[in-house]
Amino acid sequence: MPPGESDETLATRLRGRPVGEDTQPVALLMARHWQAAHDYAAICLASTSDAASMVTATAFHRILGHLQRSGSAAALRPQLLVAVRDTVREWSAEDRISGAVPALRKPAGAAGCAPRSR
């Protein structure tokens, strides 16, 4: 993690502010966590296509929205990875979305993100 403010400090700066008012915390959080989330999306999709970027952006949108509403930034990266996995699963299950995003129709679509059975 790059030096500087913690994820929690950056999340605190987001809380209670209108969307887009303070973009610096968003930029710093994305710079810190984008690559890991994007790499996981590519694994889940078995593709490095634009779909991986779309899934990653959606996961960030969900988690940053949660942080803005008062969520905790503790374990932020795992939260983002779960959001990536959930997004791939949801989109793969929706015919309209999977029809528009071919990477979701691959045989591995969402299989790379399936939880392991115990």
C-alpha positions as CSV (number, residue, x, y, z in Angstrom):
1,M,0.0,0.0,0.0
2,P,1.4,3.4,-0.9
3,P,2.3,5.6,2.0
4,G,-0.1,8.4,3.0
5,E,-3.5,8.4,4.5
6,S,-5.1,5.2,5.5
7,D,-8.1,3.8,3.7
8,E,-10.3,4.6,6.7
9,T,-9.1,8.2,6.7
10,L,-9.9,8.5,3.0
11,A,-13.3,7.0,3.5
12,T,-14.0,9.4,6.3
13,R,-13.4,12.3,3.9
14,L,-16.1,10.8,1.6
15,R,-18.8,10.5,4.3
16,G,-21.7,12.8,4.1
17,R,-20.5,14.7,1.0
18,P,-22.4,14.9,-2.2
19,V,-21.1,12.6,-4.9
20,G,-18.3,14.2,-6.9
21,E,-17.6,16.9,-4.3
22,D,-14.3,15.6,-3.1
23,T,-12.6,13.4,-5.8
24,Q,-9.2,13.1,-4.2
25,P,-10.1,10.3,-1.8
26,V,-11.7,8.4,-4.6
27,A,-8.7,8.8,-6.8
28,L,-6.3,7.7,-4.1
29,L,-8.4,4.6,-3.2
30,M,-8.7,3.6,-6.8
31,A,-5.0,4.1,-7.4
32,R,-4.3,1.9,-4.3
33,H,-6.8,-0.9,-5.1
34,W,-7.7,-0.9,-8.8
35,Q,-5.1,-3.3,-10.1
36,A,-5.9,-6.0,-7.5
37,A,-9.6,-5.7,-8.1
38,H,-9.2,-5.7,-11.9
39,D,-6.9,-8.7,-11.8
40,Y,-9.5,-10.6,-9.8
41,A,-12.2,-9.6,-12.3
42,A,-10.0,-10.9,-15.1
43,I,-9.6,-14.2,-13.2
44,C,-13.4,-14.5,-12.6
45,L,-14.2,-13.8,-16.2
46,A,-11.2,-15.7,-17.6
47,S,-10.7,-12.7,-19.8
48,T,-8.9,-9.4,-19.7
49,S,-11.5,-7.8,-22.0
50,D,-13.3,-4.5,-21.3
51,A,-15.7,-6.6,-19.3
52,A,-13.1,-6.9,-16.5
53,S,-12.8,-3.1,-16.4
54,M,-16.6,-2.8,-16.3
55,V,-16.9,-5.2,-13.4
56,T,-14.1,-3.5,-11.5
57,A,-15.7,-0.1,-12.0
58,T,-19.0,-1.4,-10.8
59,A,-17.4,-2.9,-7.7
60,F,-15.8,0.4,-6.9
61,H,-19.0,2.2,-7.4
62,R,-20.8,-0.1,-5.0
63,I,-18.1,0.0,-2.3
64,L,-17.4,3.7,-2.5
65,G,-21.2,4.3,-2.3
66,H,-21.2,2.2,0.8
67,L,-18.3,4.1,2.3
68,Q,-19.9,7.4,1.6
69,R,-23.0,6.3,3.5
70,S,-21.0,5.4,6.5
71,G,-19.5,2.0,5.8
72,S,-16.2,0.9,7.2
73,A,-13.0,0.9,5.1
74,A,-11.6,-1.8,7.3
75,A,-10.5,-4.6,5.0
76,L,-11.3,-2.5,2.0
77,R,-9.6,-4.7,-0.5
78,P,-11.5,-7.9,0.5
79,Q,-14.7,-5.8,0.3
80,L,-13.8,-4.9,-3.3
81,L,-12.9,-8.4,-4.2
82,V,-16.3,-9.7,-2.9
83,A,-18.0,-6.9,-4.9
84,V,-16.2,-8.0,-8.0
85,R,-17.3,-11.7,-7.4
86,D,-20.9,-10.7,-6.7
87,T,-21.0,-8.4,-9.8
88,V,-19.8,-11.2,-12.1
89,R,-22.3,-13.7,-10.6
90,E,-25.2,-11.2,-10.9
91,W,-24.3,-10.2,-14.4
92,S,-23.7,-13.8,-15.6
93,A,-27.2,-14.7,-14.3
94,E,-28.9,-11.9,-16.3
95,D,-29.5,-12.8,-19.9
96,R,-29.7,-9.1,-21.0
97,I,-26.3,-8.3,-19.5
98,S,-24.5,-11.5,-20.4
99,G,-25.9,-11.1,-23.9
100,A,-24.3,-7.6,-24.1
101,V,-21.0,-8.7,-22.4
102,P,-19.7,-11.8,-24.2
103,A,-17.0,-12.5,-21.6
104,L,-19.8,-13.4,-19.1
105,R,-21.0,-16.2,-21.4
106,K,-17.7,-18.1,-21.5
107,P,-17.7,-21.5,-19.8
108,A,-15.6,-20.1,-17.0
109,G,-17.9,-17.1,-16.6
110,A,-18.3,-16.6,-12.8
111,A,-16.8,-20.1,-12.3
112,G,-13.5,-18.6,-11.3
113,C,-15.2,-16.7,-8.6
114,A,-17.3,-19.6,-7.2
115,P,-16.8,-20.1,-3.5
116,R,-15.1,-23.4,-2.6
117,S,-17.3,-26.0,-0.9
118,R,-16.1,-27.4,2.4
